[in-house]
């Protein structure tokens, strides 16, 4: 038998709770597992228990099937508690000890012991069977203890107890005669207490007493105001020590886990626990692990994986070419079991294809210890309860009583440390697996994560959730695929939905900016109307020094044409061929010499305009721009007016060169100069390339020597590459947002009628609003100068002293001061 999966935990929207379908048992039950060397540890443990403790004890020891056990008599000599051999349908009572008989497995059902014959394969899962059923029946009242022994029996059972909110304890490895069982349990990362066997008894008694007296409410609102502030300080302290912010975790779940840490650390208030968190070095990590709830297993909820295997996995490969990838992201992968489960399904389907695409599974988590286990790919024999014999033979190798993931399966999964809330997501994904993670986040954060997944998935991509996750926030972005509500398909959504969310949810709110006055709005509207009319009347294009179009008016499209192939923004590629040569020369003069040119050219080709066109090119002199720009204007010319101009030109004396000849000579000279510059550039580039080639050859030898080291960093590099792609998009969007915010701030300062002056730490001028001119005679060039260089137009000589006092005390000062013409001002100095 095997312990239940964490999905079997009755959950509300906040995850495993201490009671959902029925009330918890009043009497806690302690499940104790041991194997080789366990008798001595059990004697020491029971020797230090009091006569009355208010808990029931169930003992499972790996017994020989060929010999009768006398463990009951041995333990009865060490304790006053009644010790008896467990029988089928025996009701559990407090202050009693129940010992498993030989050749039996034991579980708890409705506060009653159920015995069954031991499985025929003799796999050592008897401790897991007991602890798993105990966790499901008693939830947070379940306590699991692992003592001396060999193997890994009990590890999965302790994971189940932690998933239901119970307590997990192990005997200190160096105190155990055989430390293997203790070490395997510790490696699972779910242990609350590690002590010698005799100390475990004392700590258990202390914990039980605390559990009856130390309680926290289920909601933050029920806490006293002082405790609410302390809770925020705990979040801040935890973030400072671990780098992770838990403020968006559901408060009911956080308070329940905090209550458990208060009981374990023997403190009764959040304030006292905050001091423990600050003073005790390892407590921050213990609380961090308590909140993470890093519990997983292979193929948990098998029916969901069967649906995934039968209907979803084949569709991921539809239309994929051999040089493409099927990309899967497993978030909150813990120790890797779920990621490897999905990878196994993918590998099995790939075996049915003749020319399959590449596979890439990304598995991420914030817990580096769990990721280290996942990267190692070594699991205890207890996975036999979840993985079929066929898959064990195909994807694992048995070595030293452990299961090692095969190289082919291991190479298809990239493990990386990644914070789903703070780090950018992976992109172009076919499937995202996020199971039993969202249930611990508040609704605001859930909505943000769903938008993140919607961005990361390809069109018609799939989202694989746990059975207890609420899909309400995802209904506008995803549609349900199966009846279990565990598999969702990405819907197209709107264009805005496709963009990546810029920032995680924040409790910070911004006050709305003041609206402009009616007169200012009217002027802005008229200016906008005038600008729109000019855009429709003038064919104008703005280009940069690489000749790329950065802006154009509506009429400019009549002089451009689009060719087949890769789209381009280069003006010389988009204008008709009859204009390219002259336009290239004009742009050269504008950028290199700063000269304005005007020419009349004939347009022919596939455009909406034909005949003579006047082309004007102006260099743009704008000191606020960090690059050179030029304006190109096109104007249709009347053919009759052009003929008169040509006739006047023909009447000039033949001895003098015509205007056309002078233009051609000048253009030829410009072309020669441009050709010479281009030749020099190419020669310089060629020399640089030769030098670079020599450097590359020498670097190649060094890179070959480092190849082995780079191979070990392959997973991290792949993960970073994925994150950089989305980070770049996020940063570009942030830059645009910051530019907009800066423009809004500048507009606000210019529009406000309150004289405001911003000073730095050294009382230097940072910013000011225009009305400040009534008090100080300031110009734009005065920014950066100290305010002491200026004499105010108010009768107030203590400005500098008051400003320094505000900077030191961080306390506002308010005064009434007299200005010119008997005007009075209300002056406020704020830090």
Secondary structure as GFF3:
##gff-version 3
##sequence-region A 1 831
A	DSSP	three_ten_helix	6	8	.	.	.	ID=ss1
A	DSSP	beta_strand	11	12	.	.	.	ID=ss2
A	DSSP	beta_strand	15	16	.	.	.	ID=ss3
A	DSSP	beta_strand	28	34	.	.	.	ID=ss4
A	DSSP	alpha_helix	38	47	.	.	.	ID=ss5
A	DSSP	beta_strand	55	61	.	.	.	ID=ss6
A	DSSP	alpha_helix	71	76	.	.	.	ID=ss7
A	DSSP	beta_strand	82	85	.	.	.	ID=ss8
A	DSSP	beta_strand	90	91	.	.	.	ID=ss9
A	DSSP	beta_strand	96	99	.	.	.	ID=ss10
A	DSSP	beta_strand	104	109	.	.	.	ID=ss11
A	DSSP	beta_strand	112	117	.	.	.	ID=ss12
A	DSSP	alpha_helix	126	138	.	.	.	ID=ss13
A	DSSP	three_ten_helix	139	141	.	.	.	ID=ss14
A	DSSP	beta_strand	142	146	.	.	.	ID=ss15
A	DSSP	alpha_helix	155	163	.	.	.	ID=ss16
A	DSSP	beta_strand	167	171	.	.	.	ID=ss17
A	DSSP	three_ten_helix	173	175	.	.	.	ID=ss18
A	DSSP	alpha_helix	180	187	.	.	.	ID=ss19
A	DSSP	beta_strand	193	195	.	.	.	ID=ss20
A	DSSP	alpha_helix	197	213	.	.	.	ID=ss21
A	DSSP	three_ten_helix	220	222	.	.	.	ID=ss22
A	DSSP	alpha_helix	225	242	.	.	.	ID=ss23
A	DSSP	alpha_helix	251	265	.	.	.	ID=ss24
A	DSSP	alpha_helix	270	279	.	.	.	ID=ss25
A	DSSP	alpha_helix	283	292	.	.	.	ID=ss26
A	DSSP	alpha_helix	302	307	.	.	.	ID=ss27
A	DSSP	pi_helix	308	312	.	.	.	ID=ss28
A	DSSP	alpha_helix	313	316	.	.	.	ID=ss29
A	DSSP	beta_strand	325	330	.	.	.	ID=ss30
A	DSSP	alpha_helix	337	350	.	.	.	ID=ss31
A	DSSP	beta_strand	358	365	.	.	.	ID=ss32
A	DSSP	alpha_helix	368	376	.	.	.	ID=ss33
A	DSSP	beta_strand	378	380	.	.	.	ID=ss34
A	DSSP	three_ten_helix	381	385	.	.	.	ID=ss35
A	DSSP	alpha_helix	389	395	.	.	.	ID=ss36
A	DSSP	beta_strand	396	399	.	.	.	ID=ss37
A	DSSP	beta_strand	402	405	.	.	.	ID=ss38
A	DSSP	alpha_helix	407	411	.	.	.	ID=ss39
A	DSSP	beta_strand	413	417	.	.	.	ID=ss40
A	DSSP	beta_strand	429	434	.	.	.	ID=ss41
A	DSSP	three_ten_helix	438	440	.	.	.	ID=ss42
A	DSSP	alpha_helix	443	456	.	.	.	ID=ss43
A	DSSP	beta_strand	457	465	.	.	.	ID=ss44
A	DSSP	three_ten_helix	472	474	.	.	.	ID=ss45
A	DSSP	beta_strand	478	480	.	.	.	ID=ss46
A	DSSP	beta_strand	487	490	.	.	.	ID=ss47
A	DSSP	alpha_helix	495	498	.	.	.	ID=ss48
A	DSSP	alpha_helix	518	537	.	.	.	ID=ss49
A	DSSP	beta_strand	539	544	.	.	.	ID=ss50
A	DSSP	beta_strand	549	552	.	.	.	ID=ss51
A	DSSP	three_ten_helix	554	559	.	.	.	ID=ss52
A	DSSP	alpha_helix	571	574	.	.	.	ID=ss53
A	DSSP	alpha_helix	577	588	.	.	.	ID=ss54
A	DSSP	pi_helix	589	593	.	.	.	ID=ss55
A	DSSP	beta_strand	597	603	.	.	.	ID=ss56
A	DSSP	beta_strand	611	620	.	.	.	ID=ss57
A	DSSP	beta_strand	629	636	.	.	.	ID=ss58
A	DSSP	alpha_helix	639	650	.	.	.	ID=ss59
A	DSSP	alpha_helix	659	705	.	.	.	ID=ss60
A	DSSP	alpha_helix	707	712	.	.	.	ID=ss61
A	DSSP	alpha_helix	714	751	.	.	.	ID=ss62
A	DSSP	beta_strand	757	759	.	.	.	ID=ss63
A	DSSP	beta_strand	765	768	.	.	.	ID=ss64
A	DSSP	three_ten_helix	770	774	.	.	.	ID=ss65
A	DSSP	three_ten_helix	780	782	.	.	.	ID=ss66
A	DSSP	three_ten_helix	787	789	.	.	.	ID=ss67
A	DSSP	alpha_helix	799	809	.	.	.	ID=ss68
A	DSSP	beta_strand	813	818	.	.	.	ID=ss69
A	DSSP	three_ten_helix	820	822	.	.	.	ID=ss70
A	DSSP	beta_strand	824	829	.	.	.	ID=ss71
###
